[in-house]
């Protein structure tokens, strides 16, 4: 047997080696993360996003039992309903203090500061379980009773039993070429270690153990074989990654996108199949109605044109019988002797009319069904597009308030004091521009200059972000002053004997003031292939990138109501673009506070 005989199966869940690599790479990052919030992922059963605050940085951790665990940069649609409510009650505000793997199983254990534990089973049909400090179950994604364990509230958590294989079975499996199952490892490990060239079971086990040790010591070389597998070590035709977490994230994003598309398509295809079957039946009925209408019309005409011939035939028949059948030009026709021949013809014309009416109704129904079919096909394409829009990859800066100035400079602003702190500490460089509205309660705002010199217009674009996301908007001001300095004038070090609160800074030297910066925020929609980006900024900066935008100002409408109005306007501006409704949460997040729409880039008659 050679390695060429071994075929990789498409990976649907992380292996033990994947989990080991992920924990090794991310243990330090995950340690002492605060659980800020938890969401379920829409349309994916038992999948959760944990919003974490990790050493000054916000992270989103996907936990999908039976499949994967990883930090994600993708924008999965979040929901607050269902099981997530209890998870929030149990876990919000707690801190992850330890991360470990149970034995050599695909089971991750997260220990929390308050004594609770989160257990993530990545085995098939795996569960997410929360226990107390005595390992008694407080929550599970499913409650089941197995032969070896009970998953019930109050029961002690017992992990799934390990699969034990006897030496005889191992030998049989090896003889049959099933080396991976015999050794209890995935196929990629057999390929990577080239174990097929060894006959000694102990040597093979030793090599597997050495691989474990290598991964545990951080010797991880992540890669992806597109649409097939993700690995913590390289094999042929594998695209390399810097971080294993990113490889896991990208690989399972593709799978999730496919699964959601298939799920959506399946429902629509089932509806289409029902309609197609009805159409086939209707088309058969239409043929029948056309034939019968034609036949009865033809018989009626024949009766009228052959009146004397029919009269002759009837005179030779038994006149006592009211209903008689005659053969006329290949048609067997039933006539009523109690009425005249023209009246007999009229009866056939009436039959023809009835089938014509049936035909008309059937054609109308057929037309409606075909329209429904077209609508479903469009809906299928729209749903697929919505999934792509919803799951688009987020750029690193999208966790902050962000904008792009009219000359292409990246503008960043904090959403809260923690983000203000991290922006200044991590991203503010000496030649960057720092801005702040001259009011208490405003974001730290920076222009990333990349050592280039921004123009006055670029600084004004950033000043609008600094002003609009300040407390001035909430207070209903029309304008507010904003000052700017260079990055090297900003310090986190207070004067001796003083204290700087979180998100506060010292400014040294001259402040450059921009007076009366208008509180008018443009929100535009950039269409790019299968994705839509929501961009905010000054009107000048936004209209440089898109023709489709609205201008907002402080007002009386709640953010959600304004978001609904914006979506309605954009659906009119962009009738052929689908998926705008899926952006509602993103739009709400970008609206500073209660607002009103001042104007739109395209005017409509009401």
N, C-alpha and C positions, 0 to 999 in steps of 0.2 A: 504494500500500500504506500502511495506517495501523497504529498500535500495537494497535488492537483486533483486527487479524488475527493477532497473535502470541499463541500460547497457551503458558503455562508448563507444562513437564512436571514431574512430581514428582521432586524432587532425591533422588538416592540416594548421592551422594558430594560432598565439598567441591570447589568450583571453584577455579581459580587465584586469583581475586579473594577468595574465602573464606579461602584459605590465607594470602594476603598480609595480609588484615585480621587474621587470628588471630595471625600472627607479629608484626605491628606492635604489637598490643595486649599480647602476652604475652612478648615477647622478654626484657624486663627481669626478669620473674618467673622465667622458665625458666633464665636465666643463673646459673651457679654452683649449680644444684640438685644435690644428692647423690642418686644412685640407691640407695635403701635396699633395695628388693626389687622383684621382677617376678612377676606372676601372669598366667596365661591366663584368659580369661573362659569359663565353662562354656557349652557348647552353641553357641558362636560361633567358627567356624573362624578361626584366625590373628588373634585379637583379644587384646590384652594390656593389663594395667593396670600402669603403672610407679608404684611408691610412691616419691615424692620428698620430700626434706627441703630446702625452699627458704627461705633467709633466716629460719630459726627457725620456719617454718610447714610442716606436713605437707600434701602435695598428692597427689592421685591423677590420673595422666595416662593417658587412654585412647589407645592407638594401634591403629587398625584399618585396615591397608593396603587401598587401593582404596576407602576410604570417608571416614575422618575422623581428626583428632587434636584432643583437647581435654582440659582439666581437667574432672573430673566430681564432682558432688555426689551421684550416685546409687549405690546399693548393689548393684553387679553381683556375681553369684556367682563367686567366685574358685577357681581350681584351680592346683595346683603340679605337675601332671603334664605329660608330653609335651615339646614344644619349649622350654618355659620353663626347663627345667633347664639347658640349654646357655646360654641368654640370661643366666641368673643368674651362671653361671661367668664369662662374658665381661664383664659390665657392673656387677655389684654393687659398690658402694663408689666407683665412678668419678664424676666431676663433669662436668656439661655446661658447656662454656666458650663455645660459639658456636652460634648458630642462624641458618640461612640457607636461601634457596630457590634451587634449581639452575635458573638461567636464568629463563625465563617458564613453567616447567613446574610441574605439581602434584607436586613432589618436594621434601621437606623434608630438610635435612642438619643433624644434631646432632653437633657436634664435641666430643669428650671430652678431659679433661685428660691421660689416659694415651696419647693418640694415636689411639684407636679412633674410628670414626665410625658413627653410626646413620643409615641412609637410609630414609625413609618415602615410598613411592610411593603417591600417592592416585589414580593413573590406574586405569582398569578393569583388573582382575586384577593389581593392584599388589602389591608385595612389601615386607616389612621386611627390610633387609639390614644386617649389621654387617661393617665392614671394619677392617683394621689401618691403620697410618699410611701404608702404601704403596697403599692402596685395594684390597688383596687381600681377597677375601671369606672371612670367618670363619664366617658364619651367614646363612641366608636362610630365610624361611618356606616357600619352595618352591625346588627346584633344577630348572632348565629350560635347554634350549638353543634359542635363537632364531636367526633368520637374521643378526641384527645383534649379538648378544651371547650370552655364556654365563654362566649363574648356577650356578657350581660353586665348591666350596671351593678356595681358592688362586688362582682366576681373578681378574683385575682387574675391578672393578665398572665397567660402562659403563651409562649411563642409557638408557632406551628412546629410540629415534630420534624426533625431532620430525616432525610431519606437515607436509610441504611441499605447498602448493597453487599451481599456476601461475596467472598473471594471467587466462589464458583460462578456466580452471576457476572462478576467482573471479567473473568476469563472468557465467558461465553460472549459478552458484549464486545470484547477486544477482537475475538475471532470473527465476529460478524461485522467488524469495521466500525463499531460505534464507540470509538475511543473517548469522545467527549463525555458521553453519559457514564462510561466506566470510571472515568477519573473525576466526574462531578464538576466539569469546567465547560465554559462555552467553546464553540468551534474555533473562534478567533485565537484562543490561547493555544490550541493544538497547532494551528497554522504558524503563529508567531514563534513558538518554541520549537517548531519542527519536530514534534514528539513522535510522529509516525515512523521516524527512523530509529526509534528505540524499542527494544523488546522487554527491557527490565522495568517492571512496574515501580519499583522503589526509586530508580533513576528518574523516571517521569515525574513522580510525586515530589522528588527533591527539586527538580527544575521548576515545578509549579510554585513550590514554597519560596524558591529564590526570586521568582517574579513578584510574588506577594511582598517580599522584603524590599525589593527595588521600588515598587510603587509606594509602600509605606514610608520609604525614605525620601520620597519626593521625586523619584526618577520617572517622570510622566512626560510622554510625548504624544499629545492628543492628535487625533485625526478623524476624518469622516470619509467613508465611501458613500457618495451621494445616493440617497434613497435606499441604502442597504444597511449600514451600521455606523456606529460611533465607537471609538476605541481609545484607551489610554496609552496605547503603544502603536508604533507604525507597522503596517504591512503593505504589500504592493497595492498600487493604484489608490492610495489614501491621501486626501488633502490635509496637510498639517495645520494645526492651530497652536496659538501661544498658550491658551488656557483651556483646560479640560471643561470647565463650566461653560465656556462659550460654545464649545463643540457640542455638548449636551443640549444647550439651549437652542442652537440652530437646527440640530438634527430633529429634536422632538417638536420644534415649531412646525417643521415641514409635515411631520406625521399628523400633528393636531389639525393643521390646515386641511389636509386631505380628509381626515376623519369627519370634520365639521362639514366639509363640502359634500362628502358621500352621504352623510346623515340628512342634510338638506335636500340633496338630489334624490335620495331614496323616496322621501315623502312625496316630492313632486312627481317623480317617475311613476309611483303607485297611482297617483291621481290621473296622470296622463294615460296610463294603461287602461283605467276604467273608462275614460272618455273615448279612447281609441276603439275599445270593444263596442261601446255604444254607437260610435260612428259606423263601424263595420255593419252592425245590425241595421242601422238606419239606412245605409247605402243599399243594402239588400232589399229593404222595404221600399225604397224609392224606385228601384228597378221594377219591383212588382207593381207598384202604383202606376208607373209610366206605361207598363205593358197592358194593365187592366183598363186604364183610361182609354188607351188607343184601341183596344179590342172592343170595348162597349160602344165607343164612338163609331167604329167600323160596322158593328152589327146593326146599330140604329140606322145608319145610312143605307146599309144593304136592304133592311126591311122596307124602307121608304122607296128605294129604287126598284124593288122586286115585289111590289104589292100584288099585282095580278098573278104572278107565279105562286106566291104564298097562298093567295085566295083559292087557287086551283088545288094546291096540296091539302088545304084545310077542308075543302068540300069532299074530298075522298076519305077523310078520317071520321072516326066515331064522334059525332057532334055532342054526345052526352057528356063526354069528358071535358072538364073546364080547362085543365092544363095539358098541353100536348107538346111533344118534342119533335122538331123537324131538323133535317140536315140541309144546311144552306152554305154552299161554297166552302165546305170543309169544317164549318162551325155547327155544333149541335146546339140548337136554340130552343129554349122553352118559351112557348107563347100562351097567352091567356085568351081563350076563345070567347070569353064573355065581354071583351072590349074590342074596339076597332084595331085594325092593323097599325094606323098612325099612332094610336095610344100605346100600343106595344112598343113601337119604336121609341116613343117618349120615355118609357120606363128604362130602356137601355141608355138613352142620353142622360137621364138622371143618375144612373149608376156611374157613367163616365164622369159626370160633374162631381160626384161624391169622391171618386178616386183622384180627381184633379185637386179638390180641396185637401184631401189627405196628403197628396204630393206637395202642395204648397206649404202645408204645416211642417211636413218632414224636411223640406228644403230649408225652411226658416230655422228649425231645430239644428239641422246639420251645420248651417252657417254659424249659429251661436256656439255650437260645440267646437268648431274649428277656431273660432275667436278665443274660446276658453283655452284651447290647446296652445295657441300662439302666446296667450297671456301667461300660461304656466311656463312656457319655454323662456319667455322674458324674465319671469320671476326667478327661475332657476339661475339665469345669468346674473341677475341683480343680487341674489343671495350669495352667489359665489364671489361677486365683487365686494359685497358688504363684509364678507369674512376676511378678504384680503385687506380691506381698509381697516377693519377692527383690529386685526392681528399684526398691523404693520410694525416694523422694527423702530424702536425709539432711539434717537441720538442721545449721547451722554448728557447733553445740556438740557434736555427736555424735562428733567426733574425740577429745574428752576423756571422762573419766569424768563422768557427769552424773546429776542427779536433780532432782525437783521437790519442794519442801517442802510440808507439808500446807496452807500458806496461799498456795502458788503461786509461791514464789521459786525462781529457777533456781540450782542448786548445781553448781559445776564443780570437778573435781579432775584433777591431772596424772597421766598414765600413766607418765611417766619424767621425768628431770631436765630434758630439753629442753622438755617440755610444762609442767613447773612454772615454768620460766623464762618461757615465752611467756604463760602465764596471768597471772602477776604483772605482767610488762612491758606487756602489751597490754590486759588486761581488768580488772585490779584498780583500782577507783576509790576515792577517799578515804572515801566513806560505805559502801562494801562491807564485808562481814565476811570476815576471813581466819582460817582454822582450820588446825591442824596437830596430829597425834597426838604425844604426848610420848615419842617413840621415834625412834631413827635409822632412816631408811628409811621415809618416809611422804610422801603426796602433799600438795602445796600445794592447799588447798581454799578456795574462795571462795563467798560468797552474793552474787549480784548483786541489790542492794537497790533499784535504780532510785530512790534517794533516799527510799525508804520505810523504816519501822522494822520489822525482823523480830521476831517474838515469841521467847520462850524455846524454844517448841516447834520453831520453824523452825531455830533455832541447834542444837538437839539433833538435828534431822534431818540437818543438815550435819555435825555431829560424828560421827554414825554412819558417814557416807561416809568422813570423814577417818580414822576408827579402822579400819574394815573393810578398807580398801585399804592399810593400813600393814603393816609387817613383823610386827606383833603377830599377825596372822592366820596367817601362815606358821609362826610359832613356837608356835602352838596356844594362845595366851592366851585367857582367858575375857572379859577386859575390858582397857582401856587408858585412861589419862588423855588428854584433848584440851584444848588451850587455844585461845582466840580473841581477836582484836584487831580494831580498825578498819583499813581499808585505808591510812589516812594514817599508821599506825604502822609500816608495812612498807617497807623500803628495800633497794635493791640496792647502796648505797654503803657499803663497809666502812670501819671506822676507819682513820685514817692509818697507813700501813705494813703493813696487813693485806690479805688476799686472800679474796674470797668465791668458792667453787667454783660451777660451773654448777648452777642449781637451788636455790642457798642464798640466804638473805635475812637481813637484820638486823631485829630487832623492837625498836622504841623504846617505852618506857613500860610500862604495866601489861599483864600477860597475865591473861586471865580463864580460870580452869581449870574444866573439867567433869570430875569424878572418875568413874572406873570406868564408862566408856562401854562397854556390852555389845557384843561382836562377834557381832551377829546382823543379817544382811542379808536384807531381803525382796526377792524378785524376782517381779514381776507382769507380766501380759500384757494390754495394752490393745487391744481390738478396735475398729477404726474403719473402716467401709466395707470396702474391699478390702485394708486394711493391718493389720499387727499390730506393735505397738511393745513392746519389752522394757524395762521400767522397774525400776530398783533404788532402794533407799532404806530408811528406817525402816519398820516394819510400819504405823505410823499414816499415814505419807505415801502409801505404796503402796495401802493399802486405801481411801484416799480416792478413788482413781482407778479401781480395778478390784476385783472380787470373786475374781479368779483369781490366786493367788500362792502361793509357797512361802517358808519362812524357812530360810536357810542359816547354818551356823556352821562354825568350823574343824573339820576332820576328817581322815580317812585316804584318802578316795577321790580319784582324779585328776579334774581338771576335766572331761575328756571323759566319764568315767563318770557324774559328777553331772549333766552336761548331758543325757545319755541318759535318766536317771531323771526329770529335770524334764519333758522332752518327753513321756515316757510318762504322767506324772501329768496334764499339761495336755491330752493327747489324751483322757483319761478325763473331765476336767472340761469340756472343750469339744468334744464328739464331732462337732458340726456345723461346726466351724471347720477348714478345710483349710490346709495349708502350714506347720504348726508345725515340721515336720522341717527345713524350709529355714532355720530360725533357729538351728541348732545352733552355728555359728561365733560368732554374736553372743552366744549364751548363754555359751559358753566364755569369751569375752572379758570378760564381766561377772562371772564367778566369780573371787574374789580369789586363791585358791590351793587346795590340797587342802581338801576340804569334806565336810560331811554335811548332809542335809536334816533339820532339826529338826522342822518341822511343815508342814502344808499348810492352805490356807484352807478347803478342803472335805475332810472325812474320808471315807475309803472303807473298807468291810469287805474284808479281803484274802480 
